Amino acid sequence: MLEDLVAAAVAAGSAGAVYAAAASRVVKQYERGIVLRLGRLLPEVRQPGYTMIIPGVDRLRKVNMQIVTMPIPAQEGITRDNVTVRVDAVVYFKVVNPAEAVIAVEDYRFAVSQMAQTSLRSIIGKSDLDDLLSNREKLNQGLELMLDSPAIGWGVQIDRVEIKDVSLPETMKRSMSRQAEAERERRARVINADAELLASKKLAEAAGTMAAQPAALQLRLLQTIVAVAAEKNSTLVLPFPVELLRFLERAGAPAASASEDLEGPLAQPAAPEVSGVPDVPEMPPGAPESGEGEAGIGQV
């Protein structure tokens, strides 16, 4: 009798262990459990941790609540300004209502992917090429609104949508590069013209200053010579400025006049006077020589 009781207890324990193993479920922290009992959804959502269901009657569906990163395959379309482009994007979404994600849609991941591709093609057709290249924030917001409207009914929330890349035809790339090059050249010419205008104004001011002070031109010439001679790799031809010649001429004029004033009295010294000897008057032409005239005239 005792052996029968022990065998029954062992059998019951084994059956209980098998039942517990079949009914036990573990829901992870980032998951939520949805129980379908005989095909009907139970209102209670199983939270993370250990839970049990009725084997053969209940069916547990686990729904991932993490943010899902889904790349959108590249979509080719024609923009509003008739340019063929190829655009790919990425969408971030998460499940906020596990029951709706299981009941309202067959496969919410596939549904979000298809809706994202359709919305992306629609955005390409409504936008210009310049908007796709430079105004992506606005396009991302519009694409997010287009996806979020149907996704709410599926228990899915769109976190954000980003356009990753815009591929252009090679001919369009060359045209855009030529346009950018022309724009850069235009800006360079404008900058050079502004620099020339500013330099001309400064040179005019410098010319006015040098005209008022002629020595400034000589100092500037000497500075240029010093700057060129510092390289020591060229032959320097130094012109002799005319202004320097004029300066030397003006500087030598007073010295020459002073020399003439000193040399004039020394060139013809005055004859010394002889005291006691009267001056002899000159004889007129044809007059007799001394001693042949009247007596007393040629004798001293």
Buried (B, 14 or more C-beta within 10 A) or exposed (E): EEEEEEEEEEEEEEEEEEEEEEBEBEBEEEBBBBBBEEEEBBEEBBEBEEBBBEEEEBEBBBBBBEEBEEEBEBBEBEBEEEBBBBBBBBBBBBBBBBBBBBBBBEEBBEBBBEBBBEBBBBBBEEBBBEBBEEEBEEBBEBBBEBBBEBBBEBBBBBBEBBBEEBEBEEEBEEEEEEEEEEEEEEEEEEEEEEEEEEEEEEEEEEEEEBEEEEEEBBEEBEEEEEEEEEEEEEEEEEEEEEEEEEBEEEEEEEEEEEEEEEEEEEEEEEEEEEEEEEEEEEEEEEEEEEEEEEEEEEEE
